[in-house]
């Protein structure tokens, strides 16, 4: 009898193989990366997932230095 945990892990891995995750920040390089990801997705049937991140400085530190 197969281990149910292993089956679930395999299913999750299979799902990830059909996604292309691209970090986008508006820069020319990230726009190129997005276009390449979209082309790859068209060829493979994958889904493109765009993601962005930002650093928000700790404002408490700024106040303590004044």
C-alpha positions, 0 to 999 in steps of 0.5 A: 500500500503506497504511503499517502503522504508521498502521494500528496507530495508528488501531487504538489510537485506536479502542480508546481511543474506547471507554474513559472514564477517571475519577480517583477519590479518594473525594471527593464530586466524584470519586464524581459523576464516576464516576456520570456516566462510568457513565451515559455508558458505558451510553449509548455502550457504552464501558468505564469505567476507574477510576484513582487516584494518591497522593503519597508524600512522600520520607521521606529529606527528613523525616529530614534536617530533624530 
